Amino acid sequence: MPPEDAYTATPFLPARGGLPALRKAAAACRGCPLHRDATQTVFGTGKATARVMLVGEQPGDQEDRQGTPFVGPAGHLLDRALADAGIDPAEAYLTNAVKHFKFTRAEPRKRRIHKAPTLREATACSPWLAAELKTVKPELLVVLGATAGKALLGSSFRVTRVRGTLLEEEIHGRPQRLVATVHPSAVLRSDDREAAYQGLVSDLKTAARALG
């Protein structure tokens, strides 16, 4: 592998093609070391015509095993929150800032424990996310949590400062409307899960209103 400051997915991007070509190429990405321990690349899923794109942090244990984003407990909660906010989950494009599962184990063969990707790892993976944005061209981006926000908007991003607010920022060279909120896994970890869930739904209702 190259030194950490040279990590990038750029050489693995296809020269042409839509989402199927991107997904196929991403399966062979070796742009950073995270591919070594992960089961597989977990690329985004949804229609190229989706009006809203949701971006999380990285795949979790179930996503890594199944190869699809947001199929674990946090994904099921997100589906329910989207529906409660008036957004059809089937009409959204779902992806992550980082496409491989980063984890640690206390002991061999023990449960794999999520480990947050570094900003450098997210930056290395950003060409895939830029390609997804360029291909889908969503009317609205929903940023789920701090890691996704920093990957898209820089290290100064704080989800608590801007959550639930409709923003317009330049992202990967194009103006983009977006709404930031917490990652659904944060709701699952909350001491007051119901209040945290209602906060997530409230933020997503801002997104629903922006979509009209």
TORPA-4810 file (N, C-alpha, C, O; in nm, 3 decimals):
<nodes>
NODE_1_0.084_-0.120_0.000_0.000_0.000_0.000_0.087_0.125_0.000_0.196_0.125_0.058_M
NODE_2_0.039_0.234_-0.065_0.111_0.361_-0.059_0.103_0.420_0.081_0.024_0.372_0.163_P
NODE_3_0.182_0.523_0.112_0.170_0.587_0.242_0.031_0.648_0.261_-0.040_0.674_0.164_P
NODE_4_-0.006_0.669_0.388_-0.143_0.709_0.419_-0.187_0.835_0.346_-0.301_0.845_0.301_E
NODE_5_-0.097_0.932_0.332_-0.137_1.057_0.267_-0.158_1.041_0.116_-0.203_1.134_0.049_D
NODE_6_-0.126_0.922_0.064_-0.148_0.895_-0.078_-0.266_0.802_-0.104_-0.292_0.764_-0.218_A
NODE_7_-0.340_0.765_0.002_-0.456_0.679_-0.016_-0.558_0.750_-0.106_-0.592_0.866_-0.082_Y
NODE_8_-0.607_0.682_-0.208_-0.715_0.737_-0.290_-0.777_0.628_-0.376_-0.710_0.535_-0.421_T
NODE_9_-0.908_0.641_-0.397_-0.980_0.547_-0.482_-0.977_0.587_-0.629_-1.023_0.511_-0.714_A
NODE_10_-0.922_0.703_-0.659_-0.931_0.758_-0.795_-0.887_0.661_-0.905_-0.956_0.652_-1.006_T
NODE_11_-0.775_0.588_-0.890_-0.733_0.499_-1.000_-0.832_0.386_-1.030_-0.825_0.324_-1.136_P
NODE_12_-0.924_0.359_-0.938_-1.016_0.247_-0.956_-1.149_0.287_-1.020_-1.230_0.201_-1.054_F
NODE_13_-1.172_0.418_-1.037_-1.297_0.463_-1.097_-1.302_0.428_-1.246_-1.201_0.440_-1.315_L
NODE_14_-1.418_0.386_-1.295_-1.429_0.357_-1.438_-1.429_0.485_-1.521_-1.468_0.591_-1.472_P
NODE_15_-1.387_0.475_-1.644_-1.381_0.592_-1.732_-1.520_0.637_-1.775_-1.540_0.754_-1.805_A
NODE_16_-1.614_0.545_-1.779_-1.750_0.579_-1.823_-1.849_0.481_-1.763_-1.811_0.381_-1.702_R
NODE_17_-1.977_0.512_-1.781_-2.082_0.423_-1.732_-2.156_0.483_-1.614_-2.108_0.577_-1.551_G
NODE_18_-2.274_0.428_-1.585_-2.357_0.477_-1.476_-2.333_0.401_-1.346_-2.222_0.353_-1.321_G
NODE_19_-2.437_0.390_-1.265_-2.423_0.325_-1.135_-2.377_0.180_-1.145_-2.294_0.138_-1.065_L
NODE_20_-2.428_0.100_-1.241_-2.379_-0.039_-1.249_-2.228_-0.046_-1.272_-2.160_-0.131_-1.213_P
NODE_21_-2.176_0.041_-1.357_-2.031_0.042_-1.382_-1.954_0.086_-1.258_-1.849_0.030_-1.228_A
NODE_22_-2.006_0.184_-1.187_-1.942_0.228_-1.063_-1.941_0.117_-0.959_-1.840_0.092_-0.894_L
NODE_23_-2.055_0.051_-0.944_-2.066_-0.056_-0.845_-1.968_-0.170_-0.876_-1.903_-0.222_-0.786_R
NODE_24_-1.958_-0.207_-1.002_-1.868_-0.314_-1.043_-1.722_-0.275_-1.015_-1.644_-0.355_-0.965_K
NODE_25_-1.687_-0.152_-1.049_-1.549_-0.106_-1.028_-1.516_-0.095_-0.880_-1.405_-0.127_-0.838_A
NODE_26_-1.612_-0.049_-0.801_-1.588_-0.032_-0.657_-1.559_-0.164_-0.588_-1.489_-0.168_-0.487_A
NODE_27_-1.613_-0.272_-0.643_-1.590_-0.404_-0.584_-1.442_-0.442_-0.584_-1.400_-0.525_-0.504_A
NODE_28_-1.364_-0.381_-0.671_-1.221_-0.411_-0.681_-1.134_-0.300_-0.622_-1.013_-0.299_-0.642_A
NODE_29_-1.196_-0.206_-0.549_-1.119_-0.092_-0.498_-1.018_-0.136_-0.392_-1.051_-0.211_-0.299_C
NODE_30_-0.896_-0.088_-0.408_-0.789_-0.112_-0.311_-0.723_0.021_-0.275_-0.602_0.027_-0.249_R
NODE_31_-0.803_0.126_-0.272_-0.750_0.260_-0.253_-0.702_0.291_-0.113_-0.630_0.389_-0.093_G
NODE_32_-0.741_0.210_-0.015_-0.692_0.224_0.122_-0.695_0.087_0.187_-0.753_-0.005_0.130_C
NODE_33_-0.634_0.069_0.302_-0.622_-0.065_0.360_-0.751_-0.126_0.413_-0.752_-0.244_0.448_P
NODE_34_-0.861_-0.052_0.420_-0.982_-0.106_0.479_-1.036_-0.228_0.404_-1.107_-0.309_0.462_L
NODE_35_-1.002_-0.241_0.277_-1.052_-0.355_0.200_-0.994_-0.487_0.250_-1.051_-0.593_0.224_H
NODE_36_-0.883_-0.482_0.321_-0.813_-0.606_0.358_-0.896_-0.692_0.454_-0.898_-0.814_0.440_R
NODE_37_-0.962_-0.630_0.550_-1.035_-0.706_0.651_-1.185_-0.715_0.623_-1.251_-0.805_0.675_D
NODE_38_-1.238_-0.625_0.543_-1.380_-0.627_0.512_-1.415_-0.747_0.423_-1.332_-0.796_0.348_A
NODE_39_-1.539_-0.792_0.433_-1.586_-0.902_0.349_-1.596_-0.859_0.204_-1.559_-0.934_0.113_T
NODE_40_-1.645_-0.737_0.182_-1.669_-0.689_0.047_-1.691_-0.538_0.049_-1.715_-0.479_0.154_Q
NODE_41_-1.684_-0.477_-0.069_-1.723_-0.337_-0.085_-1.875_-0.329_-0.071_-1.948_-0.412_-0.125_T
NODE_42_-1.921_-0.228_0.002_-2.066_-0.204_0.013_-2.096_-0.072_-0.057_-2.079_0.035_0.001_V
NODE_43_-2.141_-0.081_-0.181_-2.168_0.038_-0.261_-2.311_0.085_-0.234_-2.390_0.015_-0.171_F
NODE_44_-2.342_0.205_-0.284_-2.476_0.259_-0.265_-2.582_0.179_-0.339_-2.553_0.101_-0.429_G
NODE_45_-2.707_0.201_-0.297_-2.818_0.131_-0.362_-2.934_0.227_-0.381_-2.956_0.316_-0.299_T
NODE_46_-3.008_0.208_-0.489_-3.121_0.293_-0.520_-3.122_0.330_-0.667_-3.034_0.290_-0.743_G
NODE_47_-3.222_0.409_-0.705_-3.239_0.447_-0.844_-3.148_0.564_-0.882_-3.122_0.652_-0.800_K
NODE_48_-3.102_0.565_-1.004_-3.024_0.678_-1.054_-3.109_0.804_-1.065_-3.056_0.914_-1.077_A
NODE_49_-3.241_0.788_-1.061_-3.334_0.902_-1.069_-3.383_0.947_-0.931_-3.473_1.030_-0.923_T
NODE_50_-3.326_0.894_-0.823_-3.371_0.928_-0.688_-3.361_1.078_-0.663_-3.261_1.141_-0.700_A
NODE_51_-3.464_1.135_-0.602_-3.463_1.278_-0.572_-3.382_1.311_-0.447_-3.333_1.422_-0.431_R
NODE_52_-3.368_1.212_-0.358_-3.296_1.235_-0.233_-3.189_1.126_-0.215_-3.215_1.008_-0.238_V
NODE_53_-3.072_1.168_-0.173_-2.963_1.076_-0.143_-2.929_1.090_0.004_-2.910_1.201_0.054_M
NODE_54_-2.922_0.976_0.074_-2.884_0.975_0.215_-2.744_0.917_0.227_-2.714_0.812_0.171_L
NODE_55_-2.658_0.988_0.300_-2.518_0.947_0.314_-2.486_0.923_0.461_-2.494_1.015_0.543_V
NODE_56_-2.449_0.799_0.493_-2.408_0.764_0.628_-2.257_0.755_0.639_-2.184_0.805_0.554_G
NODE_57_-2.212_0.692_0.746_-2.069_0.685_0.775_-2.000_0.574_0.697_-1.917_0.600_0.610_E
NODE_58_-2.035_0.450_0.728_-1.973_0.333_0.669_-2.066_0.214_0.689_-2.158_0.221_0.771_Q
NODE_59_-2.045_0.105_0.616_-2.126_-0.014_0.642_-2.098_-0.071_0.780_-1.988_-0.057_0.832_P
NODE_60_-2.198_-0.135_0.838_-2.180_-0.207_0.964_-2.162_-0.355_0.939_-2.139_-0.398_0.826_G
NODE_61_-2.173_-0.433_1.045_-2.149_-0.577_1.037_-2.244_-0.645_0.938_-2.199_-0.722_0.853_D
NODE_62_-2.373_-0.619_0.949_-2.469_-0.684_0.860_-2.453_-0.636_0.716_-2.467_-0.714_0.622_Q
NODE_63_-2.425_-0.508_0.700_-2.405_-0.454_0.565_-2.283_-0.517_0.499_-2.285_-0.548_0.380_E
NODE_64_-2.178_-0.536_0.577_-2.056_-0.599_0.525_-2.084_-0.743_0.481_-2.029_-0.788_0.381_D
NODE_65_-2.166_-0.813_0.554_-2.196_-0.952_0.521_-2.288_-0.962_0.399_-2.273_-1.052_0.316_R
NODE_66_-2.385_-0.868_0.390_-2.485_-0.876_0.284_-2.450_-0.794_0.159_-2.506_-0.817_0.052_Q
NODE_67_-2.357_-0.699_0.173_-2.316_-0.619_0.058_-2.411_-0.507_0.021_-2.405_-0.455_-0.090_G
NODE_68_-2.500_-0.469_0.114_-2.600_-0.365_0.088_-2.602_-0.269_0.206_-2.600_-0.314_0.321_T
NODE_69_-2.607_-0.137_0.182_-2.608_-0.042_0.294_-2.742_-0.040_0.368_-2.847_-0.064_0.309_P
NODE_70_-2.735_-0.010_0.496_-2.853_0.014_0.580_-2.949_-0.105_0.585_-3.070_-0.088_0.570_F
NODE_71_-2.895_-0.224_0.605_-2.980_-0.342_0.621_-2.977_-0.395_0.765_-3.049_-0.490_0.798_V
NODE_72_-2.896_-0.334_0.851_-2.889_-0.373_0.990_-2.990_-0.298_1.075_-3.080_-0.234_1.020_G
NODE_73_-2.978_-0.304_1.208_-3.074_-0.238_1.297_-3.088_-0.088_1.271_-3.199_-0.036_1.273_P
NODE_74_-2.976_-0.018_1.246_-2.984_0.126_1.218_-3.059_0.152_1.089_-3.132_0.250_1.078_A
NODE_75_-3.040_0.066_0.991_-3.111_0.081_0.863_-3.261_0.061_0.877_-3.340_0.133_0.816_G
NODE_76_-3.300_-0.037_0.958_-3.443_-0.059_0.980_-3.506_0.061_1.052_-3.618_0.101_1.021_H
NODE_77_-3.432_0.117_1.147_-3.482_0.237_1.216_-3.492_0.354_1.119_-3.588_0.431_1.124_L
NODE_78_-3.394_0.367_1.031_-3.396_0.476_0.933_-3.516_0.463_0.839_-3.581_0.562_0.809_L
NODE_79_-3.546_0.342_0.794_-3.662_0.321_0.708_-3.789_0.369_0.777_-3.873_0.435_0.716_D
NODE_80_-3.803_0.334_0.904_-3.923_0.374_0.979_-3.928_0.526_0.996_-4.034_0.586_0.982_R
NODE_81_-3.814_0.587_1.025_-3.810_0.732_1.043_-3.842_0.805_0.912_-3.914_0.905_0.912_A
NODE_82_-3.789_0.755_0.802_-3.821_0.816_0.671_-3.970_0.810_0.643_-4.031_0.909_0.602_L
NODE_83_-4.028_0.693_0.666_-4.173_0.678_0.642_-4.253_0.770_0.732_-4.350_0.832_0.687_A
NODE_84_-4.213_0.781_0.859_-4.283_0.869_0.953_-4.269_1.016_0.913_-4.355_1.098_0.945_D
NODE_85_-4.160_1.049_0.843_-4.136_1.187_0.800_-4.203_1.217_0.665_-4.206_1.333_0.622_A
NODE_86_-4.255_1.115_0.599_-4.321_1.136_0.470_-4.231_1.116_0.350_-4.261_1.168_0.242_G
NODE_87_-4.121_1.043_0.366_-4.030_1.012_0.256_-4.033_0.862_0.232_-4.009_0.785_0.324_I
NODE_88_-4.062_0.821_0.111_-4.067_0.679_0.078_-3.925_0.624_0.073_-3.847_0.665_-0.014_D
NODE_89_-3.888_0.531_0.163_-3.752_0.478_0.161_-3.714_0.415_0.027_-3.597_0.416_-0.012_P
NODE_90_-3.813_0.360_-0.042_-3.785_0.295_-0.171_-3.747_0.395_-0.279_-3.692_0.357_-0.383_A
NODE_91_-3.775_0.523_-0.257_-3.746_0.626_-0.355_-3.616_0.701_-0.325_-3.580_0.795_-0.396_E
NODE_92_-3.545_0.658_-0.221_-3.420_0.724_-0.181_-3.299_0.644_-0.229_-3.307_0.522_-0.245_A
NODE_93_-3.188_0.713_-0.252_-3.061_0.647_-0.281_-2.982_0.647_-0.151_-2.964_0.752_-0.089_Y
NODE_94_-2.935_0.530_-0.110_-2.866_0.514_0.018_-2.720_0.476_-0.005_-2.689_0.385_-0.082_L
NODE_95_-2.632_0.547_0.062_-2.490_0.515_0.048_-2.415_0.560_0.173_-2.475_0.612_0.267_T
NODE_96_-2.284_0.537_0.173_-2.199_0.575_0.286_-2.076_0.650_0.236_-2.034_0.634_0.121_N
NODE_97_-2.019_0.730_0.325_-1.897_0.803_0.290_-1.781_0.707_0.269_-1.694_0.732_0.184_A
NODE_98_-1.778_0.598_0.344_-1.673_0.495_0.334_-1.740_0.364_0.294_-1.843_0.327_0.351_V
NODE_99_-1.683_0.293_0.199_-1.750_0.176_0.140_-1.706_0.042_0.199_-1.760_-0.062_0.161_K
NODE_100_-1.611_0.043_0.291_-1.570_-0.082_0.357_-1.592_-0.071_0.507_-1.579_0.036_0.566_H
NODE_101_-1.626_-0.184_0.569_-1.650_-0.192_0.713_-1.517_-0.188_0.788_-1.430_-0.272_0.765_F
NODE_102_-1.502_-0.091_0.877_-1.383_-0.082_0.963_-1.424_-0.129_1.102_-1.522_-0.081_1.159_K
NODE_103_-1.348_-0.223_1.156_-1.388_-0.281_1.284_-1.267_-0.326_1.363_-1.154_-0.329_1.312_F
NODE_104_-1.293_-0.360_1.488_-1.190_-0.418_1.573_-1.252_-0.537_1.645_-1.374_-0.550_1.652_T
NODE_105_-1.168_-0.624_1.699_-1.213_-0.738_1.778_-1.136_-0.742_1.908_-1.014_-0.724_1.910_R
NODE_106_-1.207_-0.767_2.019_-1.138_-0.782_2.146_-1.054_-0.909_2.146_-0.945_-0.914_2.203_A
NODE_107_-1.108_-1.013_2.082_-1.038_-1.141_2.072_-1.071_-1.203_1.937_-1.175_-1.172_1.879_E
NODE_108_-0.984_-1.290_1.886_-1.016_-1.360_1.761_-1.149_-1.433_1.771_-1.183_-1.492_1.874_P
NODE_109_-1.225_-1.429_1.662_-1.354_-1.494_1.649_-1.463_-1.433_1.735_-1.575_-1.483_1.739_R
NODE_110_-1.431_-1.324_1.805_-1.534_-1.253_1.881_-1.610_-1.158_1.787_-1.573_-1.139_1.671_K
NODE_111_-1.718_-1.100_1.840_-1.800_-1.008_1.762_-1.717_-0.892_1.708_-1.631_-0.838_1.778_R
NODE_112_-1.743_-0.854_1.585_-1.672_-0.741_1.524_-1.734_-0.610_1.573_-1.855_-0.590_1.563_R
NODE_113_-1.650_-0.522_1.626_-1.697_-0.397_1.685_-1.663_-0.281_1.592_-1.547_-0.263_1.553_I
NODE_114_-1.765_-0.204_1.556_-1.748_-0.089_1.468_-1.639_0.004_1.519_-1.630_0.033_1.638_H
NODE_115_-1.557_0.050_1.427_-1.454_0.149_1.458_-1.466_0.261_1.356_-1.467_0.236_1.235_K
NODE_116_-1.476_0.384_1.403_-1.499_0.496_1.311_-1.383_0.513_1.215_-1.267_0.507_1.255_A
NODE_117_-1.412_0.534_1.087_-1.304_0.561_0.991_-1.241_0.697_1.019_-1.306_0.787_1.072_P
NODE_118_-1.115_0.710_0.982_-1.048_0.839_0.995_-1.092_0.931_0.882_-1.145_0.886_0.780_T
NODE_119_-1.068_1.060_0.900_-1.099_1.155_0.794_-1.016_1.124_0.670_-1.062_1.144_0.557_L
NODE_120_-0.894_1.075_0.690_-0.809_1.040_0.575_-0.869_0.924_0.496_-0.866_0.924_0.373_R
NODE_121_-0.923_0.825_0.567_-0.988_0.712_0.499_-1.113_0.757_0.425_-1.139_0.711_0.314_E
NODE_122_-1.190_0.847_0.486_-1.308_0.901_0.418_-1.269_0.981_0.295_-1.336_0.975_0.192_A
NODE_123_-1.161_1.057_0.306_-1.112_1.135_0.192_-1.068_1.043_0.078_-1.094_1.071_-0.039_T
NODE_124_-1.000_0.935_0.114_-0.956_0.838_0.012_-1.074_0.780_-0.063_-1.065_0.753_-0.183_A
NODE_125_-1.186_0.761_0.008_-1.305_0.699_-0.052_-1.394_0.802_-0.123_-1.488_0.764_-0.193_C
NODE_126_-1.366_0.930_-0.105_-1.456_1.035_-0.155_-1.478_1.034_-0.307_-1.584_1.078_-0.351_S
NODE_127_-1.384_0.985_-0.390_-1.414_0.980_-0.533_-1.536_0.896_-0.568_-1.607_0.925_-0.664_P
NODE_128_-1.562_0.791_-0.489_-1.683_0.711_-0.514_-1.808_0.791_-0.483_-1.904_0.789_-0.560_W
NODE_129_-1.807_0.862_-0.371_-1.923_0.942_-0.334_-1.944_1.056_-0.433_-2.058_1.089_-0.468_L
NODE_130_-1.834_1.117_-0.479_-1.845_1.223_-0.580_-1.907_1.169_-0.709_-1.988_1.235_-0.772_A
NODE_131_-1.868_1.046_-0.746_-1.922_0.985_-0.868_-2.070_0.953_-0.851_-2.148_0.968_-0.946_A
NODE_132_-2.109_0.908_-0.732_-2.251_0.881_-0.706_-2.334_1.009_-0.716_-2.441_1.011_-0.775_E
NODE_133_-2.282_1.118_-0.656_-2.353_1.246_-0.662_-2.365_1.296_-0.806_-2.470_1.346_-0.847_L
NODE_134_-2.258_1.282_-0.882_-2.258_1.326_-1.021_-2.357_1.246_-1.106_-2.419_1.300_-1.197_K
NODE_135_-2.370_1.118_-1.075_-2.458_1.030_-1.153_-2.604_1.047_-1.114_-2.691_1.059_-1.200_T
NODE_136_-2.631_1.049_-0.984_-2.770_1.057_-0.937_-2.825_1.200_-0.946_-2.942_1.221_-0.978_V
NODE_137_-2.740_1.298_-0.918_-2.782_1.440_-0.918_-2.906_1.459_-0.830_-3.008_1.507_-0.879_K
NODE_138_-2.899_1.424_-0.703_-3.019_1.436_-0.618_-3.060_1.581_-0.597_-2.977_1.671_-0.592_P
NODE_139_-3.189_1.601_-0.584_-3.239_1.735_-0.549_-3.197_1.772_-0.407_-3.177_1.890_-0.375_E
NODE_140_-3.184_1.671_-0.322_-3.154_1.695_-0.181_-3.062_1.586_-0.129_-3.076_1.468_-0.162_L
NODE_141_-2.968_1.628_-0.046_-2.876_1.536_0.021_-2.910_1.535_0.169_-2.925_1.642_0.229_L
NODE_142_-2.923_1.418_0.229_-2.942_1.407_0.374_-2.816_1.346_0.432_-2.779_1.233_0.400_V
NODE_143_-2.749_1.423_0.517_-2.621_1.383_0.575_-2.649_1.323_0.712_-2.704_1.389_0.800_V
NODE_144_-2.609_1.197_0.730_-2.639_1.124_0.853_-2.514_1.113_0.940_-2.432_1.023_0.922_L
NODE_145_-2.500_1.205_1.033_-2.392_1.197_1.130_-2.267_1.275_1.094_-2.253_1.328_0.984_G
NODE_146_-2.175_1.279_1.191_-2.057_1.364_1.182_-1.958_1.316_1.077_-1.901_1.398_1.005_A
NODE_147_-1.935_1.186_1.068_-1.834_1.137_0.973_-1.873_1.171_0.830_-1.790_1.219_0.752_T
NODE_148_-1.999_1.147_0.795_-2.047_1.181_0.661_-2.038_1.331_0.637_-1.997_1.375_0.530_A
NODE_149_-2.075_1.410_0.738_-2.070_1.555_0.724_-1.929_1.606_0.703_-1.907_1.694_0.619_G
NODE_150_-1.833_1.552_0.777_-1.694_1.594_0.761_-1.638_1.550_0.626_-1.559_1.622_0.565_K
NODE_151_-1.679_1.432_0.580_-1.632_1.385_0.450_-1.680_1.475_0.338_-1.610_1.494_0.239_A
NODE_152_-1.800_1.531_0.352_-1.859_1.613_0.247_-1.828_1.762_0.264_-1.814_1.835_0.165_L
NODE_153_-1.819_1.807_0.389_-1.814_1.951_0.414_-1.688_1.997_0.488_-1.673_2.116_0.514_L
NODE_154_-1.600_1.905_0.522_-1.475_1.944_0.587_-1.473_1.916_0.736_-1.577_1.889_0.797_G
NODE_155_-1.355_1.921_0.794_-1.335_1.878_0.932_-1.402_1.969_1.034_-1.418_1.928_1.149_S
NODE_156_-1.441_2.090_0.996_-1.506_2.181_1.092_-1.655_2.152_1.107_-1.721_2.214_1.191_S
NODE_157_-1.709_2.060_1.028_-1.853_2.030_1.034_-1.892_1.977_1.171_-1.823_1.891_1.227_F
NODE_158_-2.002_2.029_1.226_-2.059_1.980_1.351_-2.209_1.959_1.330_-2.282_2.055_1.306_R
NODE_159_-2.253_1.836_1.338_-2.392_1.806_1.309_-2.485_1.876_1.407_-2.597_1.914_1.371_V
NODE_160_-2.442_1.893_1.531_-2.528_1.956_1.633_-2.556_2.102_1.601_-2.658_2.156_1.646_T
NODE_161_-2.469_2.167_1.526_-2.488_2.310_1.495_-2.590_2.332_1.385_-2.658_2.435_1.383_R
NODE_162_-2.603_2.237_1.294_-2.683_2.263_1.173_-2.795_2.163_1.150_-2.868_2.174_1.051_V
NODE_163_-2.812_2.067_1.238_-2.910_1.962_1.212_-3.051_2.019_1.197_-3.090_2.112_1.268_R
NODE_164_-3.125_1.961_1.104_-3.263_2.002_1.083_-3.280_2.132_1.008_-3.391_2.185_1.000_G
NODE_165_-3.172_2.184_0.951_-3.176_2.312_0.878_-3.146_2.286_0.731_-3.055_2.211_0.698_T
NODE_166_-3.223_2.348_0.643_-3.197_2.335_0.500_-3.080_2.425_0.463_-3.086_2.546_0.484_L
NODE_167_-2.975_2.367_0.410_-2.854_2.439_0.373_-2.829_2.426_0.223_-2.884_2.337_0.158_L
NODE_168_-2.749_2.515_0.170_-2.699_2.498_0.033_-2.548_2.518_0.036_-2.498_2.623_0.078_E
NODE_169_-2.476_2.418_-0.008_-2.330_2.419_-0.007_-2.279_2.371_-0.142_-2.349_2.302_-0.216_E
NODE_170_-2.156_2.408_-0.174_-2.092_2.351_-0.293_-2.022_2.222_-0.251_-1.935_2.224_-0.164_E
NODE_171_-2.061_2.112_-0.312_-2.004_1.981_-0.280_-1.955_1.917_-0.409_-2.031_1.897_-0.503_I
NODE_172_-1.828_1.884_-0.410_-1.766_1.824_-0.529_-1.799_1.903_-0.656_-1.829_1.846_-0.761_H
NODE_173_-1.792_2.036_-0.643_-1.802_2.122_-0.760_-1.941_2.158_-0.806_-1.956_2.222_-0.910_G
NODE_174_-2.044_2.118_-0.731_-2.179_2.156_-0.772_-2.259_2.203_-0.651_-2.242_2.150_-0.542_R
NODE_175_-2.348_2.303_-0.671_-2.431_2.347_-0.561_-2.526_2.236_-0.518_-2.583_2.167_-0.603_P
NODE_176_-2.543_2.218_-0.391_-2.622_2.106_-0.341_-2.703_2.149_-0.219_-2.647_2.200_-0.122_Q
NODE_177_-2.834_2.129_-0.225_-2.917_2.150_-0.106_-2.902_2.028_-0.015_-2.896_1.914_-0.063_R
NODE_178_-2.895_2.053_0.115_-2.878_1.941_0.206_-2.940_1.968_0.342_-2.958_2.083_0.383_L
NODE_179_-2.971_1.860_0.411_-3.016_1.863_0.550_-2.931_1.764_0.626_-2.913_1.650_0.583_V
NODE_180_-2.877_1.807_0.740_-2.796_1.718_0.823_-2.877_1.672_0.944_-2.960_1.746_0.996_A
NODE_181_-2.851_1.550_0.986_-2.912_1.498_1.108_-2.818_1.394_1.169_-2.710_1.369_1.116_T
NODE_182_-2.860_1.335_1.279_-2.778_1.234_1.344_-2.785_1.103_1.266_-2.879_1.081_1.189_V
NODE_183_-2.687_1.019_1.285_-2.692_0.885_1.226_-2.792_0.801_1.306_-2.797_0.814_1.428_H
NODE_184_-2.871_0.717_1.240_-2.968_0.637_1.315_-2.906_0.548_1.422_-2.974_0.514_1.519_P
NODE_185_-2.779_0.510_1.407_-2.715_0.431_1.512_-2.704_0.510_1.642_-2.703_0.452_1.751_S
NODE_186_-2.694_0.643_1.632_-2.690_0.727_1.752_-2.823_0.721_1.827_-2.825_0.729_1.950_A
NODE_187_-2.932_0.707_1.755_-3.063_0.690_1.818_-3.066_0.560_1.897_-3.116_0.556_2.009_V
NODE_188_-3.013_0.454_1.838_-3.012_0.324_1.905_-2.927_0.325_2.031_-2.954_0.251_2.125_L
NODE_189_-2.825_0.410_2.033_-2.736_0.418_2.150_-2.786_0.515_2.256_-2.732_0.520_2.367_R
NODE_190_-2.888_0.593_2.224_-2.933_0.700_2.313_-2.997_0.646_2.441_-3.064_0.542_2.439_S
NODE_191_-2.977_0.716_2.552_-3.043_0.680_2.677_-3.193_0.704_2.669_-3.272_0.632_2.730_D
NODE_192_-3.233_0.805_2.592_-3.376_0.834_2.569_-3.404_0.811_2.422_-3.408_0.905_2.342_D
NODE_193_-3.424_0.685_2.387_-3.434_0.648_2.246_-3.554_0.713_2.178_-3.546_0.752_2.062_R
NODE_194_-3.665_0.724_2.248_-3.785_0.781_2.187_-3.764_0.928_2.152_-3.801_0.972_2.043_E
NODE_195_-3.704_1.004_2.244_-3.677_1.146_2.216_-3.578_1.160_2.102_-3.594_1.247_2.016_A
NODE_196_-3.476_1.076_2.100_-3.378_1.081_1.992_-3.441_1.045_1.858_-3.410_1.105_1.755_A
NODE_197_-3.531_0.947_1.861_-3.600_0.907_1.738_-3.687_1.022_1.686_-3.688_1.050_1.566_Y
NODE_198_-3.760_1.087_1.774_-3.846_1.198_1.732_-3.764_1.313_1.678_-3.808_1.383_1.587_Q
NODE_199_-3.645_1.334_1.733_-3.555_1.436_1.679_-3.511_1.404_1.538_-3.506_1.492_1.452_G
NODE_200_-3.479_1.276_1.513_-3.443_1.232_1.378_-3.559_1.253_1.282_-3.539_1.304_1.171_L
NODE_201_-3.679_1.214_1.322_-3.797_1.231_1.236_-3.820_1.379_1.207_-3.854_1.415_1.094_V
NODE_202_-3.804_1.463_1.307_-3.823_1.607_1.288_-3.726_1.662_1.183_-3.765_1.741_1.097_S
NODE_203_-3.600_1.620_1.190_-3.501_1.663_1.091_-3.540_1.614_0.951_-3.529_1.688_0.853_D
NODE_204_-3.584_1.489_0.943_-3.622_1.432_0.814_-3.748_1.498_0.757_-3.767_1.503_0.636_L
NODE_205_-3.833_1.550_0.845_-3.950_1.626_0.796_-3.906_1.755_0.727_-3.971_1.800_0.633_K
NODE_206_-3.796_1.815_0.775_-3.739_1.930_0.703_-3.698_1.890_0.562_-3.721_1.964_0.467_T
NODE_207_-3.639_1.773_0.550_-3.600_1.722_0.419_-3.724_1.696_0.332_-3.725_1.728_0.213_A
NODE_208_-3.826_1.640_0.392_-3.949_1.612_0.317_-4.013_1.741_0.265_-4.061_1.745_0.151_A
NODE_209_-4.014_1.845_0.349_-4.069_1.974_0.304_-3.985_2.034_0.191_-4.040_2.094_0.099_R
NODE_210_-3.855_2.017_0.199_-3.767_2.069_0.093_-3.791_2.000_-0.041_-3.776_2.060_-0.148_A
NODE_211_-3.829_1.873_-0.033_-3.860_1.798_-0.156_-3.998_1.833_-0.211_-4.029_1.805_-0.326_L
NODE_212_-4.080_1.895_-0.125_-4.213_1.936_-0.171_-4.308_1.820_-0.182_-4.424_1.839_-0.219_G
</nodes>
